[in-house]
Structures are given as structure tokens and as C-alpha cells.
Amino acid sequence: MRRIHTAAAVAGAAALILTAACSDSSTAAGDGDGDGWSIPEEDPTATIQVLGHQDAELMEPVIEVFHEDHPDITVQYEAVPFDQLNSVLDARIANQDGNPDVYWADQPRVAALASRGYLEDLTEQFADVTGAFDSAPVESSSFDGSLWSLPIANSTQLLYYNADLLDEAGVEAPSADISERITWEEIRDRAQQAVDGGAEHGFLFGQVHRYYQIQPLPQSKGGSAGASDDLGLEPDITSDPWVESMEFYQSLFTEDLSPLGVNPEQSSAEFITGNTAFFVQGPWLLPQLDEAEFTWGVAPHPYFEGGEPVTPTGSWSLGMSPFSDDKEAAAVFMRWMSADNGGGYAVNFGAPELPSTPEGKEDYFQRDVFDSDAGQDAVTIIDHETAETAVPRLQTVGFVEFEEILGRAFSDIASGTDPETALQSAQDELTNAWAQYE
């Protein structure tokens, strides 16, 4: 998921050092011994280094609560800008000095991190914890049959609509009822009616040309996530479902229902201006809708007629460095952040982060952004989609190349390139790029 965060990352690395001094105990999550460590029944006295992309000031309340629960473990949190996280990890873990002990791992990159020896295998130690999560975040945190990280957040997508524009154009609003999920074909028809009735844009993707949000189109038609083998290194993006779904994608732009000039950083603001009838975006849009001067509503993510409902998912996990000197303490922190009491990170983080656990979602849904009738519709939809229709992104050690190559193909298709030609070109490029991993 390439989320757009409302809080800016710090310009440079910022350190937050929070200390504590008492004792506490916690229940062991598993009896595995891995390379000689297990999750302790009583907290050790230790200091762990944690590396993430969230601003240190935003993380301070989270870590303070952790220390109230586990005062013998000192957390030193360091923040780096999102776009520098991977390069910093490369340098730090290559040093093999155990700093960081724990770090934020972008879920679609877990396979690559595990294959490069950057992650500790957590399968045995956390065997008794995985049942606390929704299934998709666990799958996104795993690779090749092993658990390599613990999910601390999740994501999904909603169909938002401008009720005022639809009313003015005489267009029926989509139902919020899961059993009456609207189809992509109906969206295109209603978007056209809205444009004919005066809307500037009929439809917007919040993350236009990004695999995270486009993946559900071919999969709703029965296509693969983008590869046909277990290792995710045999590209599979030229099948009929992929071609047909990309023909639909292209039609949104060639028929002037979606604009070519609005990028992912601009899309939410564009919808809030009131010029767009339909908009697919994540729950993080909800707080921003306070600025909207129109009546809005939400509905389930569309699917193709005759196909299956498929929704994007995935967010962040916590990984443990295999070179950590304090794996027991690191594991206590990771379990607290991800699973204990619904997940300490998502429950205590100020901005609304969708938890990866059903228990955490109960607390999440009590936030003020869900107080309205439309907000309550969103609660029902989010709860259902994260549990029932969420499909993780392709798990492959070559995800970075995959995401970049497909992003260019999607952009070319929107600009008018024949979908079959663009997909074949992308498949050939992927085959060459992935040869290094075989």
C-alpha cells in the first residue's frame, strides 16, 4: 500500500528516547526456541532500538503507553523519512551490529527483506499470536510458508460519492449494503450520467496508476495477482482478465470520466473540492471530509459483473533484525504493538490507523470520524472488507521492479496505449528484471 500519510515525516532522523524502571511480566506467545530465544514470561531489562518512518512526536504517546505496561524495556525510537527507510535499512542491517533491533517493514517488501537475510523468522515464537489478526495481514507478513514480521496496521478501500452531484444529475446513489455492491460497469454508466449532468469528473482513483489500488480489477475478473508461480517470479499479466480489466481502466480516461492530470498526492483534495461524483480511497480520507461543503456517502468497493469482490489491503508490519542482541525484549515490544489488547500501535497512535486485529477495530470504530450516518456505513463496510474480501498484494522478492514496471504500464494504458500491447511489454520487462532472482 502506498499510503498518503497526513503527518509529514521529519526532515532528518529524529531520536526519541524514553526510559522506564520497574518490573512487569507478560505471557509467553509461544514455546519455540528458534535460534535459542523465545518470548519470555517475565520482561527482561533491556534497551532496544526501533526504526520507523512515523514522526517521533507522533510515536511518543504510543511508546509512553508501552512503558507503562513494560517498564523494564527501554525503547529508543528513531524516525527517518519514508523514502529513505529502505536505504537506511540496507546500511544498518549490513553492519550486523543489531541496530535497529526492530523496524517498520512495508508488507509487499517482506519477501525481499526475508530473502536478503534482513528478517528473523518468527514462525515458531509467534505461532500462538497469529490467530489474533485478520487473515490478510498475516499473509502479507509471511513469505514461503514462514512468518517474517508482525502486522501493526491494515488498509482497505471505500467507494465515496458526492450525493449533491448525483442528485443534481438524477443519478442513483450506490447502496451501502454489502449485499447490493455496485459493479464497475454500473459505476462507469453512472459516472457518465454525472458528467452529463454537470460534474467535472465522473470518477477518480485515489491512487491512480498504483498497483495497490488497481490490483482488484483483474482479480475481480478471475486473474492472478500478477504472477503464476509460488515464488512470484513468473509474470502473469497478459491473461484475458488482465487485458479486459485494463480495457475498462483505459475507458475511464479515454471517455473523459477520469482526468489524466490528477496524481495520487492531489486526488483527495480534488474530491473534497466537490467536482467529482465517485472516488475510491482509503479510510484515511474520512477525517478530511470535515472540510467538504457537500453531502457525501460511502459504499462498498466495486466489482465486475459476474466476478468476485476483491479489495486492496496491506500496510505496515514490524520486522526483527536477525542480528539483534535483545530478541526477547524486541519480541515483547512487537507483540504489544501488533496484538496485545488489539494492538498497541493502532489503538494508541493519534492519527486513525486501521488495526490489523478484530479487537483493535472495535476501538478504532469508536473514533469521532465514524459518528455520522455515513461514518457508520463506513464501519460496516470496513469491518466486512478487511475480514472477507481483502487480497494481499503479490508476494515476490522482485516486488520493487514489479510495482515500478506495472505503474508505467498503467500510466501508458490510461494515456491511450493498447492495453494488450502495454501489458505484453511490461511482462517482457518483468521477465528480464526478475531473472536476477532465479
C-alpha positions in Angstrom: 0.0 0.0 0.0 1.4 3.3 -0.8 -0.5 5.3 1.8 -0.6 9.1 1.8 0.1 10.0 5.4 -1.4 13.1 6.9 1.6 13.7 9.1 4.8 14.7 7.5 7.9 12.7 8.2 10.7 14.5 9.9 13.2 16.2 7.6 16.1 14.2 9.0 16.5 11.4 11.5 14.9 12.2 14.9 15.5 10.2 18.0 13.0 9.7 20.8 14.5 8.0 23.9 12.0 7.0 26.5 13.1 5.2 29.6 11.5 3.4 32.5 12.4 1.4 35.5 10.2 -1.1 37.3 9.2 -4.6 36.6 6.3 -6.3 34.8 5.5 -9.7 33.3 3.9 -10.9 30.1 2.6 -14.3 29.0 4.8 -16.1 26.5 3.3 -16.2 23.0 5.0 -19.4 22.0 7.4 -22.1 23.1 9.6 -22.1 20.1 13.3 -21.8 20.6 14.3 -20.6 17.1 18.0 -19.9 17.3 17.9 -20.1 21.0 15.4 -17.5 22.0 11.7 -17.4 23.0 9.3 -14.8 24.2 9.8 -14.6 28.0 7.2 -14.9 30.6 8.8 -12.1 32.5 10.2 -9.0 30.8 14.0 -8.7 30.6 15.7 -5.5 31.5 16.9 -4.3 28.1 17.1 -1.4 25.7 16.0 -1.9 22.1 16.4 0.3 19.0 13.4 0.8 16.8 13.5 2.4 13.4 10.4 3.7 11.6 9.0 6.3 9.3 6.4 7.8 11.7 7.3 11.2 13.2 8.9 10.7 16.6 6.5 13.2 18.2 3.5 11.1 16.9 5.1 7.9 18.3 5.8 9.4 21.7 2.3 8.6 23.2 2.5 5.1 21.8 5.8 4.4 23.4 4.8 6.0 26.7 1.9 3.6 27.0 4.2 0.7 26.1 6.5 1.7 29.0 3.5 1.8 31.4 2.9 -1.8 30.5 6.5 -2.9 30.2 8.7 -0.5 32.3 11.8 -2.8 32.2 12.2 -2.4 28.5 13.6 0.9 27.2 12.7 1.8 23.7 14.9 4.1 21.6 12.8 5.2 18.6 14.4 6.8 15.6 12.4 8.2 12.7 13.6 8.6 9.1 11.6 9.9 6.1 9.5 7.3 4.4 11.5 7.5 1.1 14.8 6.9 3.0 13.7 3.9 5.1 14.8 1.2 2.7 18.2 2.7 2.1 18.8 3.2 5.8 17.9 -0.4 6.5 20.3 -1.6 3.8 23.1 0.2 5.5 22.2 -0.5 9.1 21.5 -4.2 8.8 24.5 -4.8 6.6 26.6 -3.7 9.6 25.2 -6.6 11.6 25.5 -4.7 14.8 21.9 -5.2 16.0 20.8 -1.6 15.4 17.9 -1.5 14.8 16.5 -4.4 16.7 13.0 -3.8 15.3 12.0 -1.8 12.2 8.9 -0.9 10.1 8.6 -3.3 7.2 6.5 -2.4 4.2 4.4 -5.5 3.7 4.8 -6.0 0.0 8.6 -5.9 0.6 8.6 -8.6 3.3 9.6 -11.3 0.7 12.5 -9.3 -0.5 13.7 -8.5 3.1 13.4 -12.1 4.1 15.3 -13.4 1.1 18.1 -10.9 1.7 18.5 -12.1 5.3 17.2 -8.9 6.8 14.4 -10.5 8.9 14.3 -13.0 11.7 12.0 -16.0 11.2 9.2 -15.5 13.8 7.1 -18.5 12.8 7.7 -20.7 15.9 7.8 -18.0 18.6 4.6 -16.3 17.4 2.6 -19.3 16.4 0.0 -18.7 19.2 -0.4 -15.0 18.2 -1.3 -15.2 14.6 -5.0 -16.0 15.3 -5.4 -12.5 16.8 -5.2 -10.9 13.4 -7.4 -10.7 10.3 -6.0 -13.3 7.8 -4.9 -10.9 5.1 -2.3 -9.0 7.2 -0.8 -12.3 8.4 -0.5 -13.4 4.8 1.1 -10.1 3.9 3.6 -10.5 6.7 4.6 -14.0 5.6 6.6 -15.5 2.8 7.4 -19.0 1.6 5.4 -20.6 4.4 7.1 -18.7 7.2 6.1 -15.7 9.3 8.7 -13.0 8.9 7.0 -9.9 10.5 4.0 -8.9 12.6 1.3 -6.6 11.2 0.7 -3.4 13.1 -1.8 -1.8 10.7 -4.1 -2.7 7.8 -5.9 -0.9 5.0 -8.9 -1.2 2.8 -10.7 1.0 0.2 -14.2 2.6 0.1 -16.3 4.0 -2.7 -17.1 7.6 -1.7 -19.6 9.7 -3.6 -20.8 13.3 -3.8 -24.5 13.0 -3.1 -25.2 16.5 -4.2 -23.7 16.0 -7.7 -25.6 12.7 -8.1 -28.9 14.4 -7.0 -28.4 17.3 -9.5 -27.8 14.8 -12.3 -30.6 12.5 -11.3 -28.2 9.6 -10.7 -29.0 6.9 -8.2 -26.5 6.8 -5.3 -24.9 3.4 -4.7 -26.1 1.4 -1.7 -24.0 1.0 1.4 -25.4 -2.5 1.8 -22.7 -5.2 1.2 -25.3 -7.4 -0.5 -26.0 -4.7 -3.1 -22.4 -3.9 -4.0 -22.3 -1.8 -7.2 -20.4 -3.1 -10.3 -17.7 -1.4 -12.2 -20.0 -1.4 -15.2 -22.6 0.5 -13.2 -20.0 2.9 -11.9 -19.0 3.8 -15.5 -22.6 4.3 -16.5 -23.4 6.5 -13.5 -20.2 8.4 -13.8 -21.1 9.3 -17.4 -24.6 10.4 -16.3 -23.0 12.6 -13.6 -20.6 14.2 -16.1 -23.6 14.8 -18.5 -25.4 16.4 -15.5 -22.5 18.9 -14.8 -19.9 17.1 -12.8 -16.3 17.9 -13.8 -15.1 14.4 -13.1 -17.2 11.2 -13.1 -14.7 9.0 -11.2 -11.3 9.2 -9.6 -8.9 6.6 -8.3 -7.2 7.9 -5.2 -4.0 6.1 -6.1 -4.2 6.3 -9.9 -1.7 4.0 -11.7 -0.6 2.3 -8.5 -0.8 -1.4 -8.3 -2.2 -1.4 -4.7 -5.4 0.1 -5.9 -5.5 -1.3 -9.5 -4.9 -5.0 -8.5 -8.5 -5.7 -7.6 -9.6 -5.1 -11.2 -8.0 -8.1 -12.9 -8.5 -10.2 -9.8 -12.2 -9.5 -9.7 -12.4 -11.0 -13.2 -10.5 -14.1 -12.1 -7.0 -13.0 -12.9 -3.9 -13.6 -10.8 -2.2 -11.1 -8.5 0.4 -10.7 -11.3 2.5 -13.9 -11.2 1.6 -17.6 -11.7 4.2 -19.5 -9.7 4.7 -19.9 -5.9 7.8 -17.8 -5.7 6.1 -14.9 -7.6 8.8 -14.8 -10.3 6.7 -15.9 -13.3 4.9 -12.8 -14.5 1.2 -13.3 -15.4 -0.2 -10.0 -16.6 -1.3 -10.8 -20.1 -4.2 -13.1 -19.4 -7.8 -12.3 -20.6 -8.8 -10.9 -17.1 -5.8 -8.6 -17.1 -6.4 -7.4 -20.6 -10.1 -6.9 -20.2 -9.8 -5.1 -16.9 -7.2 -2.8 -18.4 -9.5 -2.1 -21.3 -12.1 -0.9 -18.7 -9.4 1.1 -16.9 -8.5 2.8 -20.1 -12.1 3.6 -20.9 -12.4 5.7 -17.8 -9.8 8.1 -19.2 -10.5 8.0 -22.9 -14.2 8.6 -22.3 -13.3 11.7 -20.1 -14.7 10.2 -16.9 -11.3 10.4 -15.1 -8.7 13.1 -15.6 -5.2 12.3 -16.6 -3.7 15.3 -14.7 -4.6 14.4 -11.1 -1.9 12.4 -9.3 -2.2 10.4 -6.0 -1.0 13.4 -3.9 -3.7 15.6 -5.3 -6.7 13.2 -5.6 -8.2 13.6 -2.1 -8.1 17.4 -2.3 -9.7 17.2 -5.8 -12.6 15.1 -4.5 -13.1 17.4 -1.5 -13.4 20.4 -3.9 -16.8 18.9 -4.9 -16.1 18.4 -8.6 -16.1 14.6 -8.6 -19.0 12.2 -8.5 -17.3 8.9 -7.4 -14.0 8.3 -5.7 -12.2 5.2 -4.4 -9.9 5.9 -1.5 -8.9 4.5 1.9 -10.5 5.2 5.3 -7.8 7.9 5.9 -10.0 10.2 3.8 -12.7 10.3 6.4 -11.2 12.9 8.7 -10.5 15.2 5.7 -14.2 15.1 4.7 -14.9 17.6 7.6 -13.7 20.2 5.0 -16.2 19.1 2.4 -19.1 21.5 1.6 -21.3 18.8 0.1 -23.2 15.8 1.3 -21.1 12.6 0.9 -21.7 9.0 1.3 -19.9 5.7 1.2 -20.5 2.3 -0.5 -18.6 -1.0 -0.8 -15.7 -1.2 -3.3 -17.0 -2.1 -6.8 -16.5 -5.4 -8.6 -17.0 -6.6 -12.1 -20.4 -8.1 -13.1 -20.1 -11.9 -12.9 -16.8 -11.6 -11.0 -15.7 -11.7 -7.3 -15.5 -8.8 -4.9 -11.8 -8.1 -4.3 -10.4 -5.2 -2.2 -6.9 -3.9 -1.6 -5.2 -4.5 1.7 -1.9 -4.3 3.4 0.1 -1.7 5.3 3.0 -2.0 7.7 4.5 -4.8 9.8 7.3 -4.9 12.3 10.3 -6.9 11.5 13.1 -8.1 13.8 16.8 -7.9 12.7 18.4 -11.3 12.8 21.4 -9.6 14.3 19.5 -8.2 17.3 21.2 -8.7 20.7 17.9 -8.4 22.6 15.4 -10.6 20.7 13.4 -11.4 23.7 12.7 -7.8 24.6 12.2 -6.9 20.9 9.6 -9.7 20.7 7.7 -8.3 23.7 7.6 -4.9 22.1 6.5 -6.3 18.7 3.7 -8.4 20.3 2.5 -5.4 22.3 2.5 -3.2 19.2 0.7 -5.7 17.0 -1.6 -7.9 19.0 -1.9 -7.2 22.8 -5.2 -5.6 23.6 -6.0 -5.2 19.9 -2.5 -3.8 19.0 -0.9 -1.1 21.0 0.3 0.8 17.9 -3.0 1.3 16.1 -5.0 1.8 19.3 -2.7 4.5 20.7 -1.5 6.3 17.6 -3.2 9.7 17.2 -4.0 9.5 13.5 -6.6 6.9 12.6 -4.6 3.8 11.6 -6.8 0.8 10.7 -5.8 -2.0 13.1 -4.9 -5.5 11.8 -6.9 -7.2 14.6 -10.7 -7.6 15.0 -10.2 -6.5 18.7 -8.4 -3.3 17.6 -11.0 -2.4 15.1 -13.6 -2.3 17.9 -11.7 0.6 19.5 -10.9 2.2 16.1 -14.5 2.4 15.2 -15.2 4.5 18.3 -13.3 7.4 16.9 -15.2 10.6 16.1 -14.8 10.3 12.3 -17.4 7.5 12.4 -20.1 9.4 14.3 -22.2 10.4 11.3 -24.6 8.1 9.5 -22.2 7.8 6.6 -19.4 7.1 9.1 -21.4 4.2 10.5 -21.9 2.9 7.0 -18.1 3.0 6.7 -17.7 1.0 9.9 -19.8 -1.9 8.5 -18.0 -1.8 5.1 -14.5 -1.6 6.6 -15.2 -4.4 9.0 -16.5 -6.7 6.2 -13.9 -5.9 3.6 -10.9 -6.4 5.9 -12.2 -9.8 7.0 -13.9 -11.1 3.8 -12.7 -9.6 0.5 -9.1 -8.4 1.3 -6.5 -9.8 -1.0 -2.8 -9.1 -0.3 -0.5 -7.8 -3.0 1.7 -10.1 -4.9 4.4 -11.7 -2.7 7.6 -11.7 -4.6 11.2 -10.9 -4.0 11.0 -8.7 -7.1 8.2 -6.5 -5.8 10.1 -3.2 -6.3 10.6 -3.9 -10.0 7.1 -5.3 -10.3 5.5 -2.1 -8.8 7.6 0.3 -10.9 7.1 -1.6 -14.2 3.3 -2.0 -13.7 3.0 1.6 -12.7 4.4 2.7 -16.0 2.2 0.3 -17.9 -1.0 1.6 -16.1 0.0 5.1 -17.0 0.6 4.2 -20.6 -2.7 2.5 -20.8 -4.6 5.5 -19.4 -2.8 7.7 -21.9 -4.1 5.5 -24.8 -1.6 2.7 -25.4 -3.3 -0.5 -26.4 -3.7 -2.5 -23.2 -2.6 -5.8 -24.6 0.5 -4.2 -26.1 1.3 -2.4 -22.9 0.9 -5.5 -20.7 3.0 -7.7 -23.0 5.7 -5.1 -23.0 5.6 -5.0 -19.2 5.6 -8.8 -18.9 8.7 -8.9 -21.1 10.4 -6.3 -19.0 9.5 -8.1 -15.8 10.9 -11.4 -17.1 14.2 -9.7 -17.7 14.2 -7.8 -14.4 13.3 -11.0 -12.4 16.0 -13.1 -14.0 18.5 -12.0 -11.3 16.4 -13.7 -8.6 16.3 -17.2 -10.2 
